[in-house]
Amino acid sequence: MAPIWQWTAVETATAIRTGRVSAVEVVAAHQARLRAANPAVNAVVVDLSDAALRQAEAADAARARGEALGPLHGVPVTIKINIDVEGQANSNGVPAFKDNIAPGDAPVTANLKKAGAIILGLTNTPEFSMRGFTDNPLHGQTLNPWDPAITCGGSSGGAGASVALGIGTIAHGNDIGGSLRWPAFCNGVATIKPTQGRIPAFNPSAAAERPLMAQFMSAQGPLARSVADVRLGLEVMSQRDPRDPWWVPAPLEGPKPPNPIRVALAKLPADMRPDPAVMALVRQAADHLSDAGYAVEEVEVPDLDGTWQLWADLLLTELVVLQKAQMWEVGSDRFKTALEGFIGLGTALDQEGYMKGIAQRSRVIRNWLAFLETYPVLLTPLSIAPVPGKDADLGGPAQVKKLFHHDLRFMGAMNLLGLPAAVVPVGLAGGAPAGVQLVASRYREDLCLDAAAAIEARAGTLLGQLWQRG
């Protein structure tokens, strides 16, 4: 029988609820795994497992009293260090924020606790959560558990690496330009970036509100070892919180499209030069969907280049106007190098250009929604290249543009649209994990996850191969 730390969240919750194991046994197993495996990768940077054991004792006592149990009762999870956990520092990887103690829980934290989950630790992120590579001068660099020479991704890199290692069953993360999906790809785990408004977001420690497009293009979400765990994490995280004015009470399941469900396999833009091994896995995923009864057709998507560029321009305009000065003042030299490359991806718009860009965003979303009426599921590469080196964004603006515009163009575009996008691993490319992205219309996370589950059922999960290494 597999050790407890290798069980899925669904299996763990069921075992605790039925009394097969205690919450204390589960949390103790994850604590032991954390302390054995984490030092080599530095995924969890705040160890809360001693307090977690005390909470597990309380969880077992509640079960013994016959109290109602939440869907994650006694199940250990991790939280990314850029959202609030009451009494802990929300440092966002920045030394200047090391004493930014959260006065209360963020909605995601509160929802996980209400579901009975136990927070095992806080996971690492780059400075300001603004790189696709997880490194900061406060907590150091997080390595990829598959290979220390390649990146674990970012900005939820600690989350992706921790759940891949078996530290916690579900890892919280967030995504404004790929920060859930990129670490899932790099670490061989599953995730979903939900529709904007699906999972409530707010940090009580925040001194000011985020700019509007950053709010509309960011989403909280779960990373996990299986699609079923992602679905469970999404359900728990999505509960209402009145502190988020953009939260939407949309059902988690919608009507099924006519069978067979049509899937658009995205044609690549002519300027993309994909890695053959990665693209072979994309086509393998398409075959898995065909075998599952989906009708897959290779088609052009609506103006991928323009969609991606508008994402970059709007996001970077807000960054340059409202955030760059502070980032430049307190950020490290390595961060500034990456930031300059990132700023080079777009154009800082003037007032008129920014207003027109926001207006244009509505038209772009409308065009994509019309496309998804014909093809309820879109299958794309997340990256057209293998996982890069751990500091690949420090090679200057040209290298950053190759990564985010050439290799990851299908990723950032989905943030502009606010559409749900899942990532599921398919196999290994050059010894590193690789997965695909599945997109659906607004609040149709169920369609993304159904397709991801169909791929997973045929491709299997990758982590058994990682765990066999010791």
C-alpha positions in Angstrom: 0.0 0.0 0.0 1.3 3.5 -0.9 2.4 5.7 2.0 -0.1 8.2 3.3 1.7 11.2 1.8 1.2 9.7 -1.7 -2.6 9.5 -1.3 -4.7 11.9 -3.3 -6.8 14.6 -1.5 -10.0 12.6 -2.4 -8.5 9.4 -0.9 -7.2 11.2 2.1 -10.5 12.9 2.9 -12.4 9.7 2.5 -10.0 7.8 4.8 -10.2 10.3 7.5 -14.0 10.6 7.3 -14.5 6.8 7.5 -12.0 6.4 10.3 -9.5 4.3 8.4 -6.8 6.8 9.5 -6.8 9.7 11.9 -6.0 13.3 10.9 -3.0 13.2 13.2 -1.6 10.2 11.3 -2.1 12.0 8.0 -0.6 15.3 9.1 2.3 13.5 10.8 3.0 11.6 7.5 3.1 14.9 5.6 5.2 16.6 8.2 7.8 13.8 7.9 7.7 14.1 4.1 8.1 17.8 4.3 11.1 17.6 6.5 12.7 14.8 4.5 12.1 16.1 0.9 11.8 19.9 1.2 15.4 20.8 2.1 16.6 19.7 -1.3 14.1 21.9 -3.2 13.0 24.7 -0.9 9.4 24.6 -1.9 7.8 25.3 1.6 9.5 28.3 3.1 7.3 28.6 6.3 6.8 25.3 8.1 3.5 25.3 10.0 3.4 21.6 10.6 3.8 21.7 14.4 0.6 23.9 14.6 -0.9 21.6 11.9 -0.5 18.6 14.2 -2.4 20.4 17.0 -5.2 21.2 14.5 -5.2 17.6 13.5 -5.8 16.6 17.1 -8.8 19.0 17.2 -10.1 17.6 13.9 -10.0 14.0 15.3 -11.8 15.2 18.4 -14.5 16.8 16.3 -15.0 13.6 14.4 -15.2 11.6 17.6 -18.0 14.0 18.8 -19.9 13.3 15.7 -19.7 16.9 14.4 -20.4 17.6 10.7 -17.2 17.2 8.6 -16.2 19.4 5.7 -15.0 18.0 2.4 -11.3 18.4 3.4 -11.6 17.6 7.1 -8.1 16.9 8.4 -6.5 17.1 5.0 -3.1 18.9 4.8 -2.7 21.7 2.2 -0.2 24.5 1.4 -0.8 28.2 0.8 1.3 30.4 -1.5 3.1 33.1 0.6 1.5 35.9 -1.4 -2.0 35.6 0.2 -2.9 36.2 3.7 -2.9 33.6 6.5 -3.8 35.3 9.8 -0.7 35.9 11.9 1.8 35.0 9.1 3.8 37.4 7.0 2.6 38.0 3.5 6.1 38.8 2.2 5.5 38.1 -1.5 9.2 37.2 -1.6 10.3 40.8 -0.8 12.6 41.4 2.1 11.0 44.8 2.7 7.7 43.0 3.3 9.0 40.4 5.7 7.0 42.0 8.6 3.8 42.4 6.7 1.8 40.3 9.1 -1.7 39.4 7.9 -4.4 40.7 10.3 -6.9 38.1 8.9 -7.3 35.3 6.4 -7.7 35.8 2.7 -11.0 34.3 1.3 -9.1 31.3 -0.1 -7.5 30.6 3.2 -10.8 31.0 5.0 -12.6 28.7 2.6 -10.0 26.0 3.0 -10.2 26.2 6.7 -14.0 26.1 6.7 -13.8 22.9 4.6 -11.6 21.4 7.3 -8.3 21.6 5.6 -5.1 22.0 7.7 -2.4 24.3 6.5 0.9 22.5 6.5 3.1 25.4 5.3 3.5 28.4 3.1 5.1 28.0 -0.4 7.7 30.1 -2.1 7.2 32.7 -4.8 9.5 35.1 -6.7 9.7 38.8 -5.7 6.4 40.5 -6.1 5.2 37.2 -7.7 6.4 38.8 -11.0 8.6 36.1 -12.5 8.0 32.8 -14.0 11.0 31.5 -12.0 10.8 31.1 -8.3 13.7 32.8 -6.5 13.9 35.7 -4.0 16.5 37.1 -1.6 14.2 36.5 1.4 13.7 32.7 1.0 16.0 31.7 -1.8 15.4 29.7 -4.9 13.0 26.8 -5.3 14.3 23.9 -7.5 12.4 21.6 -9.7 12.1 18.1 -8.0 12.5 16.4 -11.4 15.8 18.1 -12.1 17.5 21.0 -10.2 18.9 22.4 -13.5 15.4 23.3 -14.8 12.9 25.7 -13.4 10.0 24.8 -11.2 8.1 27.6 -12.8 6.5 30.6 -11.2 5.1 32.4 -9.7 3.5 29.5 -7.9 6.7 27.5 -8.2 6.8 26.5 -4.6 3.2 25.3 -4.8 3.9 23.2 -7.8 7.1 21.7 -6.5 5.6 21.0 -3.0 2.5 19.1 -4.3 4.7 17.2 -6.8 6.9 16.1 -3.9 3.9 14.9 -1.8 4.0 17.8 0.6 0.3 18.5 1.1 -2.4 17.1 -1.0 -3.6 20.4 -2.6 -1.4 23.5 -3.1 -3.0 26.9 -3.4 -1.6 29.3 -6.1 -2.7 32.2 -8.3 -2.3 33.2 -11.9 -2.2 36.6 -13.7 0.0 35.5 -16.6 0.3 31.7 -16.2 1.4 31.4 -12.5 -0.7 28.3 -11.9 -0.4 26.7 -15.3 3.3 27.2 -15.8 4.3 25.5 -12.5 1.9 22.7 -13.2 3.6 22.1 -16.6 7.1 22.3 -15.1 6.4 20.0 -12.2 4.1 17.4 -13.8 0.9 18.2 -11.9 -2.6 19.3 -12.7 -4.3 22.7 -12.2 -7.0 25.0 -13.3 -7.0 28.8 -13.7 -10.7 29.5 -13.0 -12.8 32.1 -14.6 -12.3 35.5 -13.1 -14.8 35.9 -10.4 -15.1 32.2 -9.6 -12.8 32.1 -6.5 -13.0 35.2 -4.2 -9.8 37.1 -3.7 -8.7 39.8 -1.2 -5.8 40.4 1.1 -6.6 42.1 4.5 -2.9 43.1 4.7 -3.0 45.0 1.4 -2.4 48.8 1.7 -4.2 49.5 -1.5 -6.4 47.8 -4.1 -4.8 46.3 -7.3 -5.4 48.2 -10.6 -8.5 47.2 -12.5 -6.9 45.0 -15.2 -4.8 43.2 -12.7 -8.0 42.3 -10.8 -9.7 41.2 -14.0 -6.8 39.1 -15.2 -5.8 37.4 -12.0 -7.3 34.2 -10.5 -6.8 32.0 -7.4 -6.7 28.2 -7.8 -5.6 24.7 -6.8 -2.6 22.7 -8.0 -2.8 18.9 -7.3 -1.7 15.5 -8.2 -4.9 14.5 -10.0 -7.7 16.2 -11.9 -10.2 14.9 -9.2 -8.2 16.7 -6.6 -8.2 19.9 -8.7 -12.0 19.7 -9.0 -12.3 19.2 -5.2 -10.0 22.1 -4.5 -11.9 24.3 -6.9 -15.2 23.5 -5.2 -13.8 24.3 -1.8 -12.1 27.5 -2.8 -15.1 28.9 -4.7 -17.3 29.5 -1.8 -18.7 33.0 -1.4 -16.9 35.7 0.4 -18.5 39.2 0.5 -15.1 40.9 0.5 -14.6 40.3 -3.2 -17.0 42.4 -5.3 -16.3 40.5 -8.4 -17.2 37.0 -7.0 -19.9 35.4 -9.1 -22.4 32.7 -7.7 -22.1 30.6 -10.8 -22.8 26.8 -10.7 -19.8 24.5 -10.8 -21.5 22.4 -13.5 -23.4 23.5 -16.6 -25.4 21.8 -19.3 -23.5 19.2 -21.4 -22.9 20.3 -25.0 -24.3 18.0 -27.7 -22.3 14.8 -28.3 -19.7 14.3 -29.5 -18.3 17.4 -27.8 -16.3 19.4 -30.4 -12.7 20.1 -29.5 -10.6 22.7 -31.3 -6.9 21.7 -31.5 -5.3 25.0 -31.9 -3.1 25.6 -35.0 0.2 27.2 -34.2 1.0 30.7 -35.6 3.4 30.6 -38.5 6.2 32.2 -36.6 6.3 29.5 -33.8 9.0 26.8 -34.0 7.8 24.1 -31.7 9.9 21.4 -30.1 9.0 18.1 -31.7 8.8 16.1 -28.5 6.5 18.6 -26.8 4.2 18.8 -29.8 4.1 15.0 -30.1 2.6 15.0 -26.6 0.1 17.7 -27.6 -1.0 15.5 -30.5 -1.1 12.5 -28.1 -3.4 14.4 -25.9 -5.7 15.1 -28.9 -5.7 11.3 -29.6 -6.6 10.6 -26.0 -9.6 12.9 -26.4 -10.6 11.3 -29.6 -10.4 7.9 -28.0 -12.7 9.3 -25.2 -15.4 10.2 -27.7 -14.6 13.9 -28.3 -14.6 15.2 -31.9 -11.2 16.8 -32.4 -10.5 19.2 -35.2 -7.4 21.3 -35.9 -8.5 24.9 -36.4 -7.3 28.5 -36.2 -8.1 30.4 -33.0 -9.3 34.0 -32.9 -6.3 36.4 -33.2 -3.9 34.7 -30.7 -1.2 37.3 -31.4 -3.4 40.3 -30.8 -5.0 38.8 -27.7 -1.6 38.1 -26.2 -0.2 41.6 -27.0 -3.2 43.3 -25.5 -2.7 41.3 -22.3 0.9 42.4 -22.2 0.2 46.1 -23.0 -2.6 46.5 -20.4 -0.8 44.6 -17.6 2.5 46.4 -18.2 0.8 49.8 -18.4 -0.5 49.3 -14.9 2.8 48.0 -13.7 4.8 50.9 -15.1 2.4 53.6 -13.8 1.6 52.2 -10.4 4.1 49.6 -9.3 7.5 49.9 -11.0 8.8 52.7 -8.7 8.3 50.6 -5.6 9.6 47.4 -7.3 12.7 49.3 -8.4 13.3 50.7 -5.0 13.1 47.5 -3.0 13.7 44.7 -5.6 16.9 42.8 -5.9 19.3 43.2 -8.9 18.2 39.8 -10.3 14.6 40.8 -10.1 15.3 44.1 -11.8 17.0 42.3 -14.7 13.9 40.1 -15.1 11.6 43.1 -14.7 13.3 45.0 -17.5 12.9 42.0 -19.8 9.2 41.7 -18.8 8.5 45.4 -19.4 10.0 44.9 -22.9 7.1 42.6 -23.8 4.6 45.3 -24.2 4.0 49.0 -24.7 3.2 51.4 -21.8 0.1 53.0 -23.1 -0.9 56.6 -22.6 -4.3 57.5 -21.0 -6.2 57.3 -24.3 -4.4 54.1 -25.4 -5.2 52.4 -22.0 -8.9 53.4 -22.2 -9.1 52.1 -25.8 -7.3 48.9 -24.8 -9.8 48.2 -22.1 -12.6 48.8 -24.6 -10.9 46.5 -27.1 -10.7 43.8 -24.5 -14.5 43.4 -24.6 -14.4 42.9 -28.4 -11.6 40.3 -28.1 -13.5 38.4 -25.4 -16.7 38.4 -27.5 -14.8 36.9 -30.5 -13.4 34.1 -28.3 -16.8 33.4 -26.7 -18.3 33.1 -30.2 -15.6 30.6 -31.1 -16.2 28.5 -28.0 -19.9 28.3 -28.9 -18.8 26.2 -31.9 -15.9 24.4 -30.1 -16.8 24.1 -26.3 -13.3 22.9 -25.5 -10.0 24.3 -26.9 -6.8 22.2 -26.7 -3.5 24.1 -26.9 0.1 23.7 -25.9 0.8 25.5 -22.7 4.4 25.8 -23.9 5.8 24.7 -27.3 9.2 24.1 -25.7 10.6 21.9 -22.9 11.0 23.2 -19.4 13.8 25.8 -19.5 16.7 26.4 -17.2 16.1 27.7 -13.7 17.2 31.3 -14.5 16.1 31.5 -18.2 14.5 35.0 -17.7 17.8 36.6 -16.7 19.3 36.5 -20.2 18.0 39.9 -21.3 14.9 41.2 -23.1 15.3 38.9 -26.2 15.4 35.8 -24.0 12.3 36.9 -22.0 10.4 37.6 -25.2 11.3 34.2 -26.6 10.0 32.6 -23.5 6.7 34.5 -22.9 5.8 35.5 -26.5 7.2 32.7 -28.6 7.0 29.6 -26.3 4.2 30.5 -23.9 1.9 32.6 -26.1 -1.1 30.4 -25.5 -0.7 31.0 -21.8 -0.8 34.8 -21.2 -3.6 35.2 -23.8 -6.0 33.4 -21.5 -5.5 35.9 -18.7 -6.7 38.7 -20.9 -9.9 36.7 -21.6 -10.5 35.7 -18.0 -11.5 32.2 -19.3 -11.0 29.0 -17.4 -7.9 27.1 -18.5 -6.7 23.7 -17.1 -3.3 22.1 -17.4 -2.9 18.3 -17.2 0.4 16.4 -17.7 0.7 14.1 -20.7 4.2 12.7 -20.5 7.9 13.5 -20.4 9.8 15.5 -23.0 13.6 15.1 -22.6 13.1 13.8 -19.1 11.1 16.8 -18.0 7.3 16.9 -17.5 5.1 18.4 -20.2 1.4 19.0 -20.3 -1.4 20.6 -22.4 -3.9 23.4 -21.8 -7.7 23.0 -22.0 -9.8 26.1 -22.3 -13.6 26.6 -22.2 -16.2 29.3 -22.0 -16.9 31.5 -18.9 -17.7 29.5 -15.8 -17.3 26.2 -17.6 -14.4 24.9 -15.6 -16.3 21.6 -15.6 -15.7 21.2 -19.4 -12.0 21.9 -18.9 -11.7 19.4 -16.1 -13.8 16.7 -17.8 -11.5 16.9 -20.8 -8.4 16.9 -18.6 -9.7 13.8 -16.7 -10.2 12.0 -20.0 -6.6 12.7 -20.9 -5.4 11.7 -17.5 -7.3 8.4 -17.6 -5.3 7.5 -20.7 -2.0 9.1 -20.1 -1.8 8.4 -16.4 -0.1 10.6 -13.8 3.6 11.3 -13.8 4.5 11.5 -10.1 4.9 7.8 -9.6 8.0 8.1 -11.8 9.3 11.0 -9.7 8.6 9.2 -6.3 10.4 6.1 -7.5 13.6 8.1 -7.5 13.4 8.4 -3.7 
